[in-house]
Amino acid sequence: MRIKQCYKSYQECYKILERRRFQDERMKMHFESGVRMGIGAFNLMISMLPPRILRLLEFVGFTGDKASGLADLEVSSNLHNGLRAPLASIILMSYHAYISQVLGNGDGNINFASSILKPCLEQFPKGALFLLFAARIQEVNGQLDEVSASRGRGRGAAGARSLRTVHRLAELVAPSAPSLLLADDVVFRVSVPSSARANLRRFKCEWLFAMKYAEVLSRESSWSKSTYLYLKGIFMLMSEDQSAAMTEHVVAIFTKVPELKVRVAGKSLPIEKFAIRRVQRFFAQGNRLTLPALEVIYIWNGFAIIYKSAPLAEPILQLIEAKVAEVSGDGQSKTQADDLGLCLLLKAMCLVCRRDSAGAEACLRELVSMEKRLVEDKHLVPYAVAEMGFLALRDGKPREAQSHLEAALNNYKGYQLESRLHFRLHAALEELKRQKDPAKTAGQSAAGRP
């Protein structure tokens, strides 16, 4: 109810902004920056929800229009001296650099985010948040050599203020969202920054580097200690060190994962449910998982970032192909088809990053054909169908894309991480609508305003 009251208050303020003649232009600027920031944030947030949730919210009085929300946030951000302009800039950069990369299909406007960031850094040159965004934008653009420098400046800026939370935000590029951790300290650590020829040994050694950051998050972040412990464990599983002592350490970590799960508004976090199921499978399979760190990178849409820098996919592809050969020879495992299906999905993503659409589609179709053989990982099939839709959309085949996307949305129910996939499907279907009739889509923007 409070959220609805807040939304209605912003609507009333928007009407005041349109009708009142302000005597003090400075006061109007501050008022407008706040109103447009609030209305824009609501429109943007609501518009990203899956259609079934969106219809329910519209029934109780909410409206959500992405174009309108982004437009209002941009106006607020451009009021550089406005009271809420920096916050509007942060929301816009969060959307383009983070949210659209994780819950969308990597379709954020990074150049626009860079243009917003520039005046923010001029005004707050030591602002840890803005240095964080600078690092993130460089990551998404594949500018690997510059990332560490920006992140290091963020650490220094935050440390100077002795603010632990902001310090970790800048240091880890992820205080409360493991996707950011994955993008920085996993995805980009698998490469040799100065060379396109990343070797497998260096790639595998970097998992321990990623584990260090997951360990810090498990200690200091309150978002989901269960998830961060799972990340720590799977990074250790991916390392070269497979000694008995290392396995014993992983077992001790995974034992704690179910104990630390949390409930938000009476419900468990989907990613925690997934982590707990994977831990259970780890023990059931004799302390073994198949490419768990790469699986989590995929879940958090990390391959959308790797796509921007194709050489990053090479060491990952080598690792997957080696695992395919290993899994294919393991006829005793009851989850052999599940493990092979995961390998095919990850291999398809690497081939997409290499711009090999035909090879990627072949892997995805092979995975879909294995549907009846899958024992536990039923979610692999709708994800594979969705990826065929995303691939067709990227390749300029709208009819084929729509067919696959609607099939993934309507033909599969009750699988793991269903809501996460629905966010991506919703974003892709919205993109298809824009491509079919851009004029009509633009004309609907006014509907998001009071």
N, C-alpha and C positions, 0 to 999 in steps of 0.2 A: 504493500500500500504506500509506503514511503517513497518508493521509486516512482510510482504513478503520480504522487503529489509533486515530487520534484519535476517530473516531466511536464505536468500541467503548469507549474510555476514558470518554467522556461517558455512555454507557449504564451502565457500571459505577458511575460517580459518581451517576447518577440513582437507582440501586438503593440505594446507601449513604444518599442523602438520605431515601429513603422508610423505611428500616429502622432507622437509627441514632438513638439518643437523645442529642442534643447537650447537654453541660453548660453550654456558653457560647453564649448566644443570638446574641451578636454574631458569633461564628465561624460559626454556622449561617447567618446572614444573608449573610455574604460568600460562603460555599460555595454556598448556594442561588442567589444571583444569578449566579454563574459557570456553574453546572451548567445552569440553565434558559436562560441566554443561549446556551450551546453547543448544547444539544439543540434549542432553538427555532430557531436559525439553520440547523442542518442540515435540520430538517424543512421549513422555509420554502424554503430553497434547492432541495432535491431535488424538492419538490412542484411547482415552477414549470417543471420540465423537460418537454419533449414526451413523450407516452406511450411511444413506442418506446424512448427513452433511459431513462425511468423504469422500465419493465419489466426492462431489462437490469440496472439498479442494484439493483432489488429481488431479482433472481436471485442477486446476489453479496452480499446481506445488508443493503443499505440500505433504509430506509423513509422516506417523505416524506408528511406530512400538513400542509397549510397551516393549518387551523384550530388544530391542536394546537401547531404552531410559533409562531403568532401569540399564542396563549394563554400559552405559556411565556415568550416574550419580554416580554409585558405584565407578568407576575408579576415577572420580573427587573427590569424598568424601574421598577415601583412600590416596589421595595425601595430607596428613594432614597439610603440611606446604604450600600448594598451596593457592594462593590468593582467589580463589573461592570455595575452599573445604568446608568451613562452610556453604556456601549458597547451595551447592549441597546436603549436609547432611540435611539441613532444608527442601529442596524439597522432598528428599526421605522419611523423617519422616512424612512430611505432607501427602504424598501419602499413606503410609502404616497405619498411625495412624488416619488420618482424611478422606481424599478423598475416599479411598476404603471402608471406613465404611459408608459414607453418600451416595455416588453416585454408589457404588458397592454393594456387598453383604457380607460385613464384611470379605473379603478374603485377607486383607493386611497381610504382614508378620511381625507380631509384634515382634517376636524374633530378626529378622533382624534389625528392627527399634531400638531395645534396644542395639544391638551391635554397631550401628552407633552412638547412643547417648552417650555411655560410654566415648569415647575419647573427644567428644565435651564438656562434663561436666568436664573432667579433665583439658581441656584447658581453659574453661570459666565456672568455678564453680559457679559463681553468675549470669550467663547469664539468664535473665528472660525467653527468648524464649526456651532455653534448659530445664529449670525447668518446663516450661509449657508442653513440650513434655514428660518429666518424669512423670508428673501428668496424662497426657492423656494415656500414655502406661499402667500405673497402673489401670486406669479406665477400659480400654478395657480388661485387664486381670482379672478384678473383684477384684483387691486388694484395697478394699475400705478404709481400715484403713490408708493406706499410702498416699492416694490422698490428703487429707487436708494438710498434712505436706509439700508435694511438692508444692502445690498451695500457702501455706503460705510463703515458702521461695521465691517463685516467686514474691509475693507481696512485700516482704522486699527488694529484689534485685532491683525491678523496682522503689520502692519508694525512695531508696537511690539515684537514679539518677534523681528524680523529673521529670520523663517522663510519662505524664498522659496516653498516648495511650498504652505504654508498660505495665504500671501499671494495666490498665484495662484488658489487654490481659492476664496477669498472674492471676489477681484476679478473673475474670469471666470465664476464659478458653474459651472466645469467644468475641473478639472485633467486628468481622464482620460476623460471621456465627452463627445463632441461634442454629444450630445443636449441636455445642459444648456446648452451655449453657444448652441445653436439656440433653445432655449426663451427664454433671456434676451435675447441680443444680436442675434437675428434676428427671431423671432416678435413680440416685444414692441416692437421698434424700428420696425415697419412702421406703428405707430399714432400718433395724436396723443393723449397720455394724457388731456388735459383735454377732449377733444371726440370725439364719435362720428363726426364727418365727417373721416376721415383723407384728406388729399389725395394724389394720385398722386406729385406732385413730392417731397414730404417723404418719402413711402414709399420711393422709389427712392434718394434721397440717403442713407438710413440704411444701405444695403448697404456703403458705405465704412466706416461706423462698425463694422459687424459684421466687416468685413475686418481692421480693426485688431486685434481680439481673436483672430481666427484666426491672424494673423501672430505674436502673442505666444505662442500655443499651439504653433505650428510650431517656435518657437525653444526653448521651455522645457519642454514636455511630452515625455516619452519614450514615451507610449502608442502613437502612430502619427503620425509626422511626415508621412507620405505623405497620410493623411486630412486633416490640418490644412492642408497646402499646397493640396490639392484644394479645401477650403472657401475658403481665401483667394482662389484663382483664380475660383471660381464667383461669389463675392460681387462681385468686380471686374467679371465679365461682366454682372452684374445692375445695375450702376450706370449713371448717366446718361452718364458719360464713356466713349464708344466710339471714342475717337481711335485713330490708328495706334500712338501710343506706349503707350496702355493695352493694346491687343491684343498688342503685342510683349512687354509685361511678363507678360501672362497666358500667352503661349506659352512664355516662359522658365520660369515657375512649373510649368506642366503637364509640361514636359520632365523635371523633377526627380521628379515623382510616382512613376513606376514604379521609379526608382532607389532610393527610400527605403522600399520595402515591407519588412515584417518577417515573420518566421515564428515562431509560438508553438507549442511542442510539435510542431514539424515541419510545421505547417500555416499557410497564409496567412489573414489576417483577412478575413472575407467583405466587410466594408465597404471594405477596400483593393482587393479584386478588383473591386468595383463601381466604385470611383473610377478605377482603371486602365482599365477598359473604357470609361468615359465620356471619359477623356482621349484614348484611341485614336479614339473616335468624333468628338471635337472636331477632331482633325487631319484625319480622313477627310472631314469635312463642310466643310472650308474654314474652320476656326477658329470653329465655331458649335455651341452647345448650346441646347436648349429648356428654359427655366425651371429651370436646374439647382439653384438655391438652394431653390426651392419644393419640388422633388423630394426634396431631402435633408431638408427639414423634414417632409415626409410620411413618409419612411423612418423617421425617428426619432420618429414619432407626435406631432409637434408640433401637429397639428390637434385633438388631444384637449384641448389647452390653449386653443386658439383657440375651441373650442366653448363654453368657460366665459365668453367675452367676445365675443359675436357681431360687434360692430362691427369687430373686428380683421380679419374676413374680407372686408370690403367692398373695400379697396384691392387685396387679393390677387385677388379675383374680377375686378376691372377689368383687372388685368394679364393674367390668364389669357384673358379674352375677347378682348383685343387680340391676344394670341398665337395664338388659334384662328383669327382672321381672316387673320393672316399665314401660318400653316401651311397653311390651306386653299387659299391661292393659290399655294403652292409645289409645282407639279406635277412639277418636275424632280427632287426629292429622292427617293431610293429608300427613305428612312426616314420618308416623310411620314405613313404610317399610325401608326408608332411615336410620332412627335411629337404627332400628333393624339390618340392614345390616352392619352398622359401628360396632355395638357391636359384631356381628359374626366375622368380620375381626379381631378386636382386640383380641377377645377370641381365635381365631385360632393362633394368634401370641404368646399368652401366652402358649398355649398347645404345640406349637413348642419348646418354651423355656423349657418346662417340658419333652421334648422328646416324646410327645404323637402324633406321626405322624398321626395315624388313626383318632384321635379326631379332630386334626387340619384340616385334609382333609374333614371330614364330615361337619365342620362349613363352609369351603370355598365352598363346593359343594352346600350347602343350600343357601348360598349367591348368587351364580351364578343362581340358580333356581328362585331367586326373581327378576331377571332382569326387567321383564315387569311391576313389581309393583313399581319400584323405580321412584320417581318423579324428584328429583334434582341431587342426587349423583350417576350419571351414571358411574363415574370413579371407583366406588367400584367393578364393575364386572371385568374389565380388570386387576385391581390390584389383585383381588382374583384369577383369572386365572394365573397370573404371579406368585403369591405366591405358587400355586400348582406346578408350574414348579420349583421354587426355592427349594421347599420341596423335590420333586423327585430327583433333582440334589444332594441335601444333603444326601438323602437316597440311592444313588448309582443306580438310575434308569434312565439312560441317554435317552432312547427312549421316555419314558413318559415325561421326563423333556423337551426334544426338542419339543414335540407336544404341550405342554402347553405354552412354551415360545414363539413359533412361532405364536400360536393362539392369545396370548396377544398382540404381536407386529403387526400382520397383520389384525386382525378381528375387531379392535376397533379404531375409529378415533375421534378427536375433543373433547375429555373429559378433565376435569380439571387435571392439573399437568401431562399432557401426556409426556412432555419431561423428567421430573424427572424419570418416570417409564422406559422410553426408555434407559436411562443411565444404569439402573440396568439390564434391559433385555440384552443390548449389552454386559455387563460384564459377565453375566451368559452364553450367547451363545459363547463368546470367551473361557470361561472355558470349555465348552463342546467340542470345537474344540481341545483344548490342551489335554483333556482326550482321545479323539479319536485317535489323531496322534501327540504325543508330539515331535517326531523327525522332522516332517514336520514344525511344529510351530517354533521349535528352529532354523530350517534352514532359516526361513524367516527373522530372526533378521537382517541379513546383509542388507536387503532392506531398512532399516530405516537410513542407513548411506550414506553420499554423495558418 
